Amino acid sequence: MRTARTKLSALVLVAAVSAGLVGCTSDAPDEDPKDVVIPEGELADQSGTLTPSNPTTLTTWITTASQAPAPDNKITKLLEENLGVTLKYEIVTPDAVDQKIGVMLAGGEYPDLVGTTDLKMRLLEGGALLRLDDMLESGDYPNLATHVEDDIKKMSYSGEEVDPGLYIFPNYNRFYGEVTGGTYYGPAFWIQKRVLEDAGWPDLSNMTLDRYFELIANYKAKNPQTDGAPTVGFEVLASTGREWGMTNPPALLAGSPNNGGVIVDDDDHAEIYADKDIAKDFYQALNEQYKAGVVDRESFTLTFDQYTAKLATGAVLGMHDQGWNFQTATDSLRSAGKDEYTYVPLMPVYDGAEPWYADRPVMNTNQGFGISVSSKQPEKAMKFLDLMLSEPWQKVLSWGVEGEDYQVGEDGMFTRTEEQRANARDLTWRASNRLEALLDVLPKHNGQFSDGNAYSPDDQPAEFFATLTEYDRGVMEKYGKKTWLEFMNPQPENPKYYPAWNITLSDEANEVNQQLTDANVQNLPKIIAGDPAEFEAGWKAYVDTIKKIDVEVYEDAINAGIQDRLENW
């Protein structure tokens, strides 16, 4: 990147001053306007708000499982060279976030940028975040304004704890252009490729739970050890904040898309399924598999980090999860050249049900970046988010640096060399060349850029195929597939209200939902790990616990939210 500088034009200066952008840095004295300079190149801030001549430190709190950048990270250097921005990170893993949120709310002091994935919206409803509508309307943040213009109602908070409005820019699934993709990140019953290879690449259509567990049990019996460690048949994710890995499968097995704790019928009416027969049948199957030694005995004591680490060893043959949730384990296995230990998504269903595991990607409302009420430089924080959403910065964040991490062909399409693809699979390289924790929570240009290139290399069809290892190409060939997404059901249009799991709830409904979650976490592990002869008694005790909860409060809130979306979205 060139670092030559040009003086800020008088016109731009007037706009910057009128917007209140001069004099907002946290750690450096303001320069006289005539001394503000802008680096050359498309990564610079032409408004003069963020410049190396007037450095800015933005404190940044992020909830993510993605890795922190290394000290020598080259994109960190680009931020400093082009914008004068230094990010001071605090990265919190999902299973440690509850305590941290409580401490932050009690103290009342927050970082400039707050990257949250908390579906309970405790920071938002606790008053930690700024309402951003007025800043958006100023015209100073064009990338963000374009990003929200078609979906601002969907993105905005409509509860009663704070003023209605936009507080968080969603981090995923606001699409531009065509939606492409090679990797599947949604829910599935995952199975290692080596299991399928050993079974002679069996037909995966009309998959049932019995067939799924039979494949795993047969392989485990023949291969009790994996690289010197005990082979694990099936892992149950029950970690705090990720217990949906244990609770969501019954709905999917019954042919329902992922609406969280409820199934929504054809009349758009929701009810919980935790105490229904579709749940009982699943947990009875897990109980039998636990007794048979297929379900991991350590499942219910693993933290999320331990769960991910166990998958990364390659010893786990299968689990129910969402692909994005164990991506770090997949990356680790690929980096180690253990492609046969990575996973294929399967869709077992009950008799008579049609699988609806894959849905059209849903916008992550209430998850992403906001700006705190205690920030002394909200305009600079907002400008940073706006610039990160510009096409030049989005390409840097997702593809890397042109000429180093990818090439542009004569047709304008991005490609990579084998070395560049290998680098992108290497966790150590990525720590120095990607800002993965930041990008995980930043708003994204999902879909396509204006030049027709896909947002990410994995979504660029030709690049995705070229990225596959020889082993994975072989797997594709055995099943006549071109992408991992093709292993899943065709994705019908999402219902207008979808998904029910991110409907904003009242405090009372949230309390009931938490009681249901507690009942699941306290009872289901005991039911799964219990003596099969005592299953009926354990199940009855669990159902009786749910009967003591005022479930209708939760169901009524979900149904009211569904109707509101049907009327207003």
C-alpha positions as CSV (number, residue, x, y, z in Angstrom):
1,M,0.0,0.0,0.0
2,R,1.2,3.5,-0.8
3,T,1.6,5.9,2.1
4,A,1.9,9.1,0.2
5,R,-0.4,11.8,1.5
6,T,-2.7,14.5,0.1
7,K,-4.2,17.4,1.9
8,L,-7.8,17.2,2.9
9,S,-9.9,19.3,0.6
10,A,-11.8,22.3,2.0
11,L,-15.1,20.8,1.0
12,V,-14.4,17.5,2.8
13,L,-13.2,19.4,5.8
14,V,-16.4,21.4,6.1
15,A,-18.4,18.1,5.9
16,A,-16.2,16.6,8.6
17,V,-16.4,19.5,10.9
18,S,-20.2,19.9,10.5
19,A,-20.6,16.2,11.3
20,G,-18.7,16.7,14.6
21,L,-15.9,14.3,13.5
22,V,-12.9,16.5,14.2
23,G,-11.7,16.2,17.7
24,C,-12.9,12.7,18.7
25,T,-9.8,10.7,19.2
26,S,-9.3,8.9,22.4
27,D,-5.5,9.0,22.7
28,A,-4.1,11.8,20.7
29,P,-4.5,15.6,20.6
30,D,-6.6,16.9,17.6
31,E,-4.7,18.4,14.7
32,D,-5.5,21.7,13.2
33,P,-7.8,21.0,10.2
34,K,-5.2,22.2,7.8
35,D,-2.8,19.5,9.0
36,V,-5.3,16.6,8.4
37,V,-3.9,14.5,5.6
38,I,-5.4,11.5,3.8
39,P,-3.2,8.6,2.5
40,E,-3.6,7.7,-1.2
41,G,-5.5,4.6,-2.2
42,E,-9.0,3.2,-1.9
43,L,-8.5,2.0,1.7
44,A,-8.2,5.6,3.0
45,D,-11.1,7.5,4.6
46,Q,-11.8,10.3,2.1
47,S,-13.8,12.2,4.7
48,G,-10.7,12.7,6.8
49,T,-12.4,11.3,9.9
50,L,-9.9,8.5,10.4
51,T,-6.4,9.3,9.3
52,P,-2.8,8.3,10.4
53,S,-2.1,12.0,11.0
54,N,-4.7,11.9,13.8
55,P,-4.4,8.4,15.3
56,T,-7.4,6.8,16.9
57,T,-7.6,3.9,19.3
58,L,-11.0,2.0,19.4
59,T,-11.6,-0.3,22.3
60,T,-13.3,-3.3,20.9
61,W,-15.2,-6.1,22.8
62,I,-16.0,-9.2,20.8
63,T,-17.9,-12.4,21.6
64,T,-16.5,-15.1,19.2
65,A,-14.9,-18.5,19.0
66,S,-12.6,-17.2,16.3
67,Q,-8.9,-16.6,17.0
68,A,-7.3,-13.3,18.0
69,P,-4.9,-11.7,15.6
70,A,-1.1,-12.2,16.0
71,P,1.0,-9.1,16.9
72,D,2.5,-9.0,13.4
73,N,-0.9,-9.1,11.6
74,K,-0.7,-7.4,8.3
75,I,-4.3,-6.2,8.2
76,T,-3.7,-4.6,11.6
77,K,-0.9,-2.7,9.9
78,L,-3.1,-1.7,7.0
79,L,-5.6,-0.2,9.5
80,E,-2.9,1.8,11.0
81,E,-1.3,2.9,7.8
82,N,-4.5,3.9,6.0
83,L,-6.8,5.0,8.8
84,G,-4.6,5.6,11.8
85,V,-6.8,3.1,13.7
86,T,-5.5,0.8,16.4
87,L,-8.0,-1.7,17.8
88,K,-7.6,-2.6,21.4
89,Y,-9.4,-6.0,21.7
90,E,-11.1,-7.9,24.4
91,I,-12.2,-11.2,22.9
92,V,-14.6,-13.4,25.0
93,T,-15.5,-16.9,24.1
94,P,-19.3,-17.8,24.0
95,D,-19.2,-19.9,27.2
96,A,-17.6,-17.2,29.2
97,V,-19.8,-14.3,28.1
98,D,-22.6,-14.5,30.6
99,Q,-20.4,-13.4,33.6
100,K,-18.7,-10.8,31.5
101,I,-21.9,-9.2,30.4
102,G,-23.1,-9.0,34.1
103,V,-19.9,-7.3,35.1
104,M,-20.1,-4.8,32.3
105,L,-23.7,-3.9,33.0
106,A,-22.9,-3.5,36.7
107,G,-20.0,-1.1,36.0
108,G,-21.7,1.0,33.3
109,E,-18.5,1.5,31.3
110,Y,-18.2,-0.1,27.9
111,P,-15.7,-0.3,25.0
112,D,-16.3,1.9,22.0
113,L,-17.3,-1.0,19.8
114,V,-19.4,-3.8,21.2
115,G,-19.5,-7.0,19.2
116,T,-22.3,-9.1,20.7
117,T,-24.0,-12.4,19.8
118,D,-26.2,-12.5,22.9
119,L,-29.7,-13.5,21.8
120,K,-31.0,-12.3,25.2
121,M,-30.0,-8.8,24.2
122,R,-28.8,-8.0,27.7
123,L,-26.4,-5.3,26.6
124,L,-29.0,-3.7,24.3
125,E,-31.8,-3.8,26.8
126,G,-29.5,-2.9,29.6
127,G,-28.8,0.4,28.0
128,A,-25.2,-0.2,27.0
129,L,-25.7,0.6,23.3
130,L,-26.4,3.8,21.4
131,R,-29.5,4.1,19.1
132,L,-27.9,4.7,15.7
133,D,-30.8,5.9,13.6
134,D,-30.0,9.6,13.8
135,M,-26.3,9.0,12.9
136,L,-27.4,6.9,9.9
137,E,-29.7,9.7,8.7
138,S,-26.8,12.2,8.7
139,G,-25.6,10.9,5.4
140,D,-22.1,10.5,6.7
141,Y,-22.1,6.7,6.7
142,P,-23.2,5.7,3.2
143,N,-22.1,2.0,3.3
144,L,-24.0,1.4,6.5
145,A,-27.1,3.3,5.2
146,T,-27.2,1.1,2.0
147,H,-26.7,-2.0,4.2
148,V,-29.8,-1.4,6.3
149,E,-32.1,0.4,3.9
150,D,-34.2,-2.6,2.8
151,D,-34.2,-4.4,6.1
152,I,-34.1,-1.7,8.8
153,K,-37.4,-2.8,10.3
154,K,-36.1,-6.4,10.6
155,M,-32.8,-5.2,12.1
156,S,-34.3,-2.8,14.6
157,Y,-35.2,-3.3,18.2
158,S,-39.0,-3.1,18.8
159,G,-39.2,-4.0,22.5
160,E,-40.0,-1.9,25.5
161,E,-36.8,-1.8,27.5
162,V,-35.1,1.0,25.4
163,D,-36.3,3.2,22.6
164,P,-37.2,1.3,19.4
165,G,-34.6,1.7,16.7
166,L,-31.4,0.3,15.3
167,Y,-28.7,-0.6,17.8
168,I,-26.7,-3.4,16.2
169,F,-25.5,-4.0,12.6
170,P,-26.1,-7.7,11.9
171,N,-22.9,-9.7,11.2
172,Y,-24.3,-12.2,8.8
173,N,-26.7,-12.8,5.9
174,R,-27.5,-9.4,4.5
175,F,-27.1,-10.4,0.8
176,Y,-26.0,-8.5,-2.2
177,G,-26.4,-10.0,-5.7
178,E,-26.6,-13.7,-6.1
179,V,-26.3,-16.1,-3.2
180,T,-23.6,-18.7,-3.8
181,G,-21.8,-21.2,-1.6
182,G,-19.8,-24.3,-1.5
183,T,-19.6,-25.1,2.2
184,Y,-22.7,-25.9,4.3
185,Y,-22.8,-24.1,7.7
186,G,-26.2,-25.1,8.9
187,P,-27.6,-27.8,11.1
188,A,-27.0,-31.5,10.4
189,F,-26.1,-34.8,11.8
190,W,-22.5,-34.8,10.8
191,I,-20.4,-37.9,10.0
192,Q,-16.7,-38.3,9.3
193,K,-15.8,-39.1,5.7
194,R,-13.7,-42.1,6.8
195,V,-16.9,-43.7,8.1
196,L,-18.6,-43.4,4.7
197,E,-15.4,-44.6,2.9
198,D,-15.2,-47.7,5.2
199,A,-18.9,-48.4,4.5
200,G,-18.3,-48.3,0.7
201,W,-19.8,-44.9,0.2
202,P,-23.4,-45.9,1.1
203,D,-26.5,-44.2,-0.3
204,L,-27.2,-41.2,1.9
205,S,-30.8,-40.5,0.7
206,N,-33.7,-41.4,2.9
207,M,-31.4,-41.3,5.9
208,T,-32.9,-42.4,9.3
209,L,-31.5,-42.1,12.8
210,D,-31.0,-45.9,13.0
211,R,-29.0,-46.0,9.8
212,Y,-26.9,-43.0,11.0
213,F,-26.0,-44.6,14.3
214,E,-25.5,-48.0,12.6
215,L,-22.8,-46.5,10.3
216,I,-21.0,-45.0,13.3
217,A,-21.3,-48.0,15.5
218,N,-20.0,-50.3,12.8
219,Y,-16.9,-48.2,12.2
220,K,-16.2,-47.7,15.9
221,A,-16.3,-51.4,16.5
222,K,-13.7,-51.9,13.8
223,N,-11.6,-48.9,14.8
224,P,-11.6,-48.5,18.6
225,Q,-8.6,-46.2,18.5
226,T,-7.9,-43.0,16.5
227,D,-4.2,-41.9,16.4
228,G,-3.7,-43.6,19.8
229,A,-6.8,-42.1,21.4
230,P,-10.2,-43.8,22.0
231,T,-12.5,-43.4,19.1
232,V,-15.7,-41.5,20.1
233,G,-18.9,-42.5,18.3
234,F,-21.2,-39.6,18.9
235,E,-20.7,-36.3,20.8
236,V,-23.6,-34.5,22.4
237,L,-23.1,-30.7,22.6
238,A,-24.7,-29.6,25.9
239,S,-22.4,-26.7,26.9
240,T,-24.0,-23.6,28.4
241,G,-25.1,-21.3,25.6
242,R,-24.7,-24.1,23.1
243,E,-27.2,-26.6,24.6
244,W,-29.3,-26.3,21.4
245,G,-26.9,-28.9,20.0
246,M,-28.8,-31.3,22.4
247,T,-32.3,-29.8,22.2
248,N,-32.9,-28.9,18.5
249,P,-32.7,-32.3,16.8
250,P,-36.3,-33.5,17.4
251,A,-37.7,-30.7,15.3
252,L,-35.3,-31.4,12.5
253,L,-36.0,-35.1,12.6
254,A,-39.7,-34.3,12.3
255,G,-39.2,-32.3,9.2
256,S,-39.4,-28.8,10.7
257,P,-36.8,-26.1,9.9
258,N,-34.8,-24.6,12.7
259,N,-37.2,-22.4,14.7
260,G,-35.4,-23.0,17.9
261,G,-37.5,-24.3,20.8
262,V,-40.8,-24.4,18.9
263,I,-42.3,-26.0,15.8
264,V,-44.6,-23.7,13.7
265,D,-47.4,-25.5,11.9
266,D,-48.9,-24.7,8.5
267,D,-51.3,-22.2,10.2
268,D,-48.3,-20.2,11.6
269,H,-49.0,-21.4,15.1
270,A,-46.0,-22.3,17.4
271,E,-45.7,-24.6,20.3
272,I,-42.8,-26.2,22.1
273,Y,-41.8,-29.8,21.2
274,A,-39.5,-30.5,24.2
275,D,-42.2,-32.6,25.9
276,K,-43.7,-34.2,22.7
277,D,-43.2,-37.7,21.4
278,I,-40.8,-36.5,18.7
279,A,-38.4,-35.5,21.5
280,K,-39.0,-38.6,23.5
281,D,-38.1,-40.8,20.5
282,F,-34.8,-39.0,19.9
283,Y,-33.7,-39.1,23.6
284,Q,-34.6,-42.7,23.9
285,A,-32.4,-43.4,20.8
286,L,-29.6,-41.5,22.5
287,N,-30.2,-43.4,25.7
288,E,-29.8,-46.7,23.8
289,Q,-26.7,-45.4,22.0
290,Y,-25.2,-44.3,25.3
291,K,-25.8,-47.7,26.8
292,A,-24.1,-49.2,23.7
293,G,-21.0,-47.0,24.1
294,V,-21.6,-44.9,21.0
295,V,-22.5,-41.7,22.8
296,D,-19.4,-40.2,24.5
297,R,-19.4,-40.6,28.3
298,E,-17.8,-37.2,28.6
299,S,-20.4,-35.3,26.6
300,F,-22.1,-33.6,29.5
301,T,-19.0,-32.4,31.2
302,L,-17.4,-30.7,28.2
303,T,-17.2,-27.0,27.9
304,F,-17.6,-25.6,24.4
305,D,-13.8,-25.1,24.0
306,Q,-13.2,-28.7,25.2
307,Y,-15.9,-30.0,22.7
308,T,-14.2,-28.1,19.9
309,A,-10.8,-29.3,20.9
310,K,-12.1,-32.9,21.0
311,L,-13.5,-32.6,17.4
312,A,-10.1,-31.2,16.3
313,T,-8.4,-34.4,17.4
314,G,-10.3,-36.3,14.7
315,A,-11.5,-38.9,17.2
316,V,-15.2,-38.0,17.0
317,L,-17.1,-39.9,14.3
318,G,-20.3,-37.8,14.5
319,M,-22.4,-35.2,16.2
320,H,-25.4,-33.0,15.7
321,D,-24.3,-29.4,15.3
322,Q,-24.3,-26.4,13.0
323,G,-21.4,-26.2,10.6
324,W,-20.3,-22.7,11.6
325,N,-20.2,-23.7,15.3
326,F,-17.3,-26.2,14.9
327,Q,-15.5,-24.5,12.0
328,T,-12.4,-24.0,14.1
329,A,-12.1,-27.8,14.5
330,T,-12.6,-28.3,10.8
331,D,-9.9,-25.8,10.0
332,S,-7.6,-27.5,12.4
333,L,-8.1,-30.9,10.9
334,R,-7.7,-29.5,7.3
335,S,-4.5,-27.7,8.4
336,A,-3.1,-31.0,9.6
337,G,-4.0,-32.7,6.4
338,K,-6.6,-35.0,8.0
339,D,-9.4,-34.6,5.4
340,E,-10.8,-38.0,6.1
341,Y,-11.5,-36.8,9.7
342,T,-13.6,-33.9,8.5
343,Y,-17.4,-34.2,8.1
344,V,-20.2,-34.6,5.7
345,P,-23.7,-33.3,6.7
346,L,-26.5,-35.9,6.8
347,M,-30.3,-35.4,7.3
348,P,-32.0,-38.2,9.1
349,V,-35.7,-37.8,9.5
350,Y,-38.6,-39.8,11.0
351,D,-40.8,-41.9,8.8
352,G,-43.0,-39.8,6.7
353,A,-41.1,-36.6,7.2
354,E,-39.3,-34.6,4.5
355,P,-35.9,-33.1,5.6
356,W,-35.7,-29.3,6.0
357,Y,-32.3,-29.0,7.5
358,A,-30.9,-26.4,5.1
359,D,-32.7,-23.1,5.0
360,R,-32.0,-19.9,3.2
361,P,-29.5,-18.0,5.3
362,V,-31.2,-15.8,7.8
363,M,-30.0,-12.4,8.9
364,N,-28.5,-12.4,12.3
365,T,-30.6,-9.6,13.8
366,N,-29.5,-8.5,17.3
367,Q,-26.1,-10.0,16.7
368,G,-23.2,-8.0,15.4
369,F,-21.5,-4.6,16.2
370,G,-23.0,-1.7,18.2
371,I,-21.5,1.4,19.6
372,S,-21.5,1.9,23.4
373,V,-23.2,4.8,25.2
374,S,-19.9,5.4,27.1
375,S,-17.8,5.9,23.9
376,K,-16.2,9.3,23.8
377,Q,-15.9,9.0,20.0
378,P,-19.1,7.4,18.6
379,E,-18.7,9.1,15.2
380,K,-15.3,7.6,14.7
381,A,-16.5,4.2,15.8
382,M,-19.4,4.5,13.4
383,K,-17.1,5.7,10.6
384,F,-14.9,2.7,11.2
385,L,-17.8,0.3,10.8
386,D,-18.9,2.2,7.7
387,L,-15.4,1.9,6.1
388,M,-15.1,-1.8,7.0
389,L,-18.3,-2.4,5.0
390,S,-16.9,-0.7,1.9
391,E,-16.0,-3.0,-0.9
392,P,-12.3,-2.4,-0.8
393,W,-12.1,-3.2,2.9
394,Q,-14.5,-6.1,2.6
395,K,-12.2,-7.6,0.0
396,V,-9.2,-7.2,2.2
397,L,-11.0,-8.7,5.2
398,S,-12.3,-11.7,3.3
399,W,-9.9,-12.3,0.4
400,G,-6.8,-10.6,1.6
401,V,-4.4,-8.4,-0.3
402,E,-4.4,-8.5,-4.1
403,G,-1.2,-10.0,-5.5
404,E,-0.3,-11.6,-2.1
405,D,-3.4,-13.6,-1.3
406,Y,-5.2,-13.7,-4.6
407,Q,-5.0,-12.6,-8.2
408,V,-7.4,-10.8,-10.5
409,G,-7.8,-12.5,-13.9
410,E,-8.4,-10.8,-17.3
411,D,-12.1,-11.5,-16.8
412,G,-12.0,-9.6,-13.5
413,M,-12.6,-12.8,-11.4
414,F,-10.5,-13.5,-8.3
415,T,-8.4,-16.7,-8.1
416,R,-5.7,-18.1,-5.9
417,T,-2.7,-20.3,-6.3
418,E,-2.3,-23.6,-4.5
419,E,0.1,-21.9,-2.1
420,Q,-2.4,-19.2,-1.4
421,R,-5.1,-21.8,-0.7
422,A,-2.8,-23.7,1.6
423,N,-2.0,-20.5,3.5
424,A,-5.8,-19.9,4.0
425,R,-6.1,-23.3,5.6
426,D,-3.2,-22.7,8.0
427,L,-4.3,-21.3,11.4
428,T,-0.9,-19.9,12.2
429,W,-0.8,-18.1,8.9
430,R,-4.3,-16.7,9.3
431,A,-3.5,-15.3,12.7
432,S,-0.9,-13.1,11.0
433,N,-2.9,-12.4,7.8
434,R,-6.5,-12.3,8.7
435,L,-8.6,-10.5,11.3
436,E,-11.0,-13.4,12.0
437,A,-12.3,-12.4,15.3
438,L,-13.2,-8.9,14.1
439,L,-14.6,-10.1,10.8
440,D,-16.8,-12.7,12.6
441,V,-18.9,-9.9,14.2
442,L,-18.5,-7.1,11.6
443,P,-21.4,-6.5,9.1
444,K,-20.6,-8.2,5.8
445,H,-21.2,-7.9,2.1
446,N,-22.5,-11.4,1.8
447,G,-23.4,-12.6,-1.7
448,Q,-21.5,-10.7,-4.5
449,F,-19.4,-7.6,-4.9
450,S,-20.4,-5.2,-7.7
451,D,-17.7,-6.7,-10.0
452,G,-19.4,-10.1,-9.8
453,N,-16.9,-11.8,-7.4
454,A,-18.3,-13.6,-4.5
455,Y,-17.9,-12.2,-1.0
456,S,-15.5,-15.0,0.1
457,P,-13.3,-17.5,-1.7
458,D,-15.4,-20.4,-0.4
459,D,-18.4,-18.8,-2.1
460,Q,-16.6,-18.4,-5.5
461,P,-17.7,-21.5,-7.4
462,A,-14.6,-22.1,-9.4
463,E,-12.4,-21.2,-6.5
464,F,-14.3,-23.5,-4.2
465,F,-13.7,-26.5,-6.5
466,A,-10.1,-25.6,-6.9
467,T,-9.8,-25.4,-3.1
468,L,-10.9,-29.0,-2.5
469,T,-8.2,-31.5,-1.7
470,E,-7.8,-34.6,-3.9
471,Y,-9.5,-36.6,-1.1
472,D,-12.5,-34.3,-1.0
473,R,-12.8,-34.2,-4.8
474,G,-13.0,-38.0,-4.5
475,V,-15.8,-37.8,-2.0
476,M,-17.7,-35.5,-4.3
477,E,-17.2,-37.8,-7.2
478,K,-18.5,-40.8,-5.2
479,Y,-21.8,-39.0,-4.6
480,G,-22.1,-37.0,-7.8
481,K,-21.9,-33.7,-6.0
482,K,-20.1,-30.4,-6.6
483,T,-20.5,-28.7,-3.3
484,W,-21.2,-29.7,0.3
485,L,-24.4,-27.7,0.1
486,E,-25.7,-30.2,-2.5
487,F,-25.7,-32.9,0.2
488,M,-28.6,-31.1,1.8
489,N,-32.2,-30.5,0.9
490,P,-33.1,-27.8,-1.7
491,Q,-33.9,-24.7,0.3
492,P,-37.4,-23.5,-0.1
493,E,-38.4,-19.9,0.5
494,N,-38.2,-19.1,4.2
495,P,-41.6,-18.4,5.8
496,K,-42.0,-14.6,6.2
497,Y,-41.7,-14.7,10.0
498,Y,-38.7,-17.1,10.0
499,P,-36.9,-17.9,12.2
500,A,-39.0,-17.9,15.4
501,W,-35.9,-18.3,17.6
502,N,-34.9,-14.7,17.2
503,I,-38.2,-13.1,18.1
504,T,-37.8,-10.5,20.8
505,L,-39.4,-11.7,24.0
506,S,-40.6,-9.9,27.1
507,D,-38.8,-10.3,30.4
508,E,-41.6,-12.7,31.5
509,A,-41.3,-14.8,28.4
510,N,-37.5,-14.8,28.6
511,E,-37.8,-16.0,32.1
512,V,-40.0,-18.9,31.0
513,N,-37.7,-19.7,28.2
514,Q,-34.8,-19.8,30.7
515,Q,-36.8,-22.2,32.9
516,L,-37.3,-24.5,29.9
517,T,-33.6,-24.3,29.1
518,D,-32.7,-25.1,32.7
519,A,-35.1,-28.1,32.7
520,N,-33.4,-29.4,29.5
521,V,-29.9,-29.0,30.9
522,Q,-30.7,-30.5,34.2
523,N,-32.8,-33.4,33.0
524,L,-31.8,-34.5,29.5
525,P,-28.2,-35.5,30.4
526,K,-29.5,-37.7,33.2
527,I,-32.2,-39.2,30.8
528,I,-29.6,-39.9,28.1
529,A,-27.0,-41.4,30.4
530,G,-29.5,-43.3,32.6
531,D,-30.3,-47.0,32.7
532,P,-32.6,-47.8,29.7
533,A,-34.9,-49.6,32.2
534,E,-35.5,-46.3,33.9
535,F,-36.0,-44.3,30.8
536,E,-39.8,-44.0,31.1
537,A,-39.6,-42.9,34.7
538,G,-37.0,-40.3,33.9
539,W,-38.9,-39.0,30.9
540,K,-42.1,-38.7,33.0
541,A,-40.2,-36.7,35.6
542,Y,-38.9,-34.4,32.9
543,V,-42.3,-33.8,31.4
544,D,-43.7,-33.2,34.8
545,T,-41.1,-30.5,35.3
546,I,-42.1,-28.8,32.1
547,K,-45.8,-28.9,33.2
548,K,-44.8,-26.8,36.2
549,I,-43.5,-24.1,33.9
550,D,-45.9,-21.5,32.5
551,V,-45.1,-22.5,28.9
552,E,-48.1,-20.6,27.5
553,V,-46.4,-17.3,28.4
554,Y,-43.5,-18.3,26.1
555,E,-45.6,-19.7,23.4
556,D,-48.0,-16.7,23.4
557,A,-45.0,-14.4,23.0
558,I,-43.6,-16.4,20.1
559,N,-47.0,-16.5,18.4
560,A,-47.5,-12.7,18.9
561,G,-44.1,-12.2,17.4
562,I,-44.9,-14.4,14.4
563,Q,-48.1,-12.4,13.8
564,D,-46.3,-9.1,14.1
565,R,-43.7,-10.2,11.6
566,L,-46.4,-11.4,9.2
567,E,-48.0,-8.0,9.4
568,N,-45.0,-5.7,9.4
569,W,-42.0,-7.3,7.7
